Amino acid sequence: MDKQLKRSRSNRMFAGVCGGLGDYLGVDPVMVRLLWAIFTVFSFGTGLLIYILAWVIVPEE
């Protein structure tokens, strides 16, 4: 079975991007959210732009 990156419907806080990424990578989505938040703070908001882009590009499951 091919693994595909999809936004999560069940494990979401906002758009399901981090939940889907956590499922895809096999890690806890909370860790993905935490790392994404840290990246966003230290990249002066670039993480937020990448999140919005992923929200548009990555299909929902």
NORSULTA-V46010 format. One line per field, one symbol per residue. phi: phi as a letter, one per 20 degrees, with the letter a starting at -180 (. if undefined). psi: psi as a letter, one per 40 degrees, with the letter a starting at -180 (. if undefined). burial: # if it has 24 or more other C-alpha atoms within 12 Angstrom, else .. Layout:
phi = ???
psi = ???
burial = ???
This chain:
phi = .fecfcffeedcdcdnffffffffemcfgffffffffffffedlnfffffffffffeffef
psi = hhhihihhddgidceeddddddddefihdddddddddddddeefeddddddddddddhii.
burial = ....####..##..#########.....#..##..#..............#...#......
